[in-house]
Amino acid sequence: MTQQNGRRVVTNIALSLDGRYAQPDNPVDMSWVMPYAVSDVARDHLTSLWEPATTALLGRVNAEGFLGFWPTVIGMEGADPRDEGFAKWLVDADKVVLSSTLREAPWERTAVLDRPAAEVAGELRGTAGGDILVLSSASVIKALLAADQVDRLAITVFPVFLGGGPRLFDDGLPAGRWTLARQAAGEDGTLSLVYDRAH
């Protein structure tokens, strides 16, 4: 479903079965994700999201993590072609990093902006291109959800309880309906879910 005002804003994040996106004691430790992120369901899910996208929208912490790791996958011996495909896309895509501390981007094809996520997403919608993909940056996704600026909400649910930690869906989000666009389940218990905002 293409938005009447241009490009789609697509957000993607991994959640635990108890609804958390990070561990309570170490929010940057993503080791709980790794056993499931390499499943066919998770890899196919991510591929379906980046293929129609031309812009990556990231917070600073995620930008440093993603852009520090993924380019090293290109040409890596034994790399899954889907991982390599995503890595090449990430390097080649236009990237917008939201940060109040970073002054200039250490990565190519990257703009650094110290402005509200909803404002930036609104401006990107008005430009030419494919989907605007928000990759796992919880602070950016939360701000876009609060502003009702998400067109497609993509979630992978991994079969673990973190027992605490931050939740993606805060109280007070705009009420609204979503329609299920796609779903898949893996043998390891991973679920991929894609919802479109019903307007």
N, C-alpha and C positions, 0 to 999 in steps of 0.2 A: 504494500500500500504506500504509494508515494504521497508525500504531504503536498497540499495545495500550495504551500509557500516554499517549495524547493526540496532541499536534501533531507534525508532522514538522519536523526540522531539515534545511534544504536549503542547501547551500553552492554558490557559483558563483564560478569564477575563470577567467581566461584564461592559457593556457600557451603558450610557444614550442614548436616541434617538438622542441627538445632539452631540454624539461622544466623550463624556468625561468619564474618569474612576474615577474621584474624584471631589469633590466640590472645588470651587475656594478658599474659605476661610478656609477650614478645611479638608485637604486631607486624614486624617485618620478616619473621620466620615463616616461610611458606612450605616447610618440610611436610606438613600435613596434606598439602595439595599434590605433591610430587608423585606418589604412587598411582594417583588417579588421572593426573594430567596427561600421562603417556598412553592412556587407553584410546582405542579407536573412536569411541563415542566422543571423548573430549577433543581429540584432534580433528575429527570431522566437523564438530560443532564450531570450533574456532575457524576452520577453513571456510565454512559457509558464511561466516561473518566478515572475514577480511576480503574475500574475493570481490564483493560489490562495493567495497569501501576505498576511498582515495585519500582520506585524511585520518590521522590518529590524534585523538585529544587525550592528553595525559596530565596528571599531577606530577610535580617534580620528583617525588620519591619513586613513583612507578616508572617515570621516564628514565631515571638513573638505573633502576633495576632492569627494565626491559632492554634499554639501549646498551647497557653494560654486558648483558648476556647474549641476546639473540643474534647479533651480527657474528658471534663466534661459531654459531651453528652452521653458517654457510660454508660448504665444502668440508664439513666435519665427517670423518670416516664413520660410516654406519648410521648417519643421521636419517631419520624418517623423512621422506620427501615432503610430507605435509608440514613438518617443523621447518625444513629448509625453505619451503614456499612462503611460510609466514615470516621467517627471518628476512628474506629478500624483500617481501612486501613492506615490512617495517622500515627497512633501510631506505627504500625508494619512495615511500609515501610522504606526503606533506605531513609534518608533525607540529602540533601546537601544544606547548607545555605551559601550564598555569603555575606560576610561582611568584611569591613575594620576596624571595631571597636570591634566586638565580637572576643574574643580570644579562648574560649572553649564553647562547646555546653552544655546548661543545660538540653538537651533532649537526650533520648536514641536513638541509631541507627542514629546518626547525625554527619556529618563531616562539619566543618566550614572552608571555603576557602576564601582567599583574592586574587582572581584572576578573570580575565575577564570571563563573562558568556559564551561567544562563545567558549573559550578555554576549560572550564569545560565541557560544553555540548559535545564538540567534543571528549573529553576523555571518557565521560560516554557512548557515542555511541559505543565505541570499547569494552565495557565490556558486560558480559552476563546479561540478564534480559529482562523485558518487557518495556513498554513505559516509558519515562522520562517526568513526568507531572509538568509543571510550573504553580503554583497555584496563579493567580491574582497578581503576583509581576511585576508591570508595568515596573520598571527599567530593570529587567531581560528580560522580553518579548521584550522591545524596542531594547535592545542590540542584542538579538538573531535574531530579524527581520532585523536589520541593517546588520548583518553578513550572512543573508540568511540561517539561521540554524534552521528554524521552518519547520517541516514536516506537522504538523496538527495544524490549527488555530481554536480554539473553542471560540465562543463569545455568551454571552447571552445579548440581547438588552432589556432594561427595558423602558417602555413607560413614561419616564420623561425627561424634559429638565433641565439640571443643570445650563444653562445660562452662563457657564464659567468653568474654571478649565482645567487641563491638558488633552491633547488628546493622544491616543495611537499611532496613525499613523503620524509620523513626515515626513516632506519633505525629499527627498533624499533616501528613501528606495529603495533597488534593485528592478528593474522592473521584473515582473514575472506573471505567470498565476496560478490561484487556481481553483480547481474543488470542487463543493459542494458535500460533502459526506453524510450529514444528515441535516435535518431541522425539527423544530416543532414549533407550535404556541399555546400559551395558551389563555384561555378566558380572562385573565387579560391584554392581550396585550403583554406578554413576548414572545420573539422570541429566540430560540436556533439555532445557525448556526455552522456547522462544515465544514471547508474547508481543503482540502489536497493540498499541494504544487505540482504543475504539473512540473515534471522534464523531 
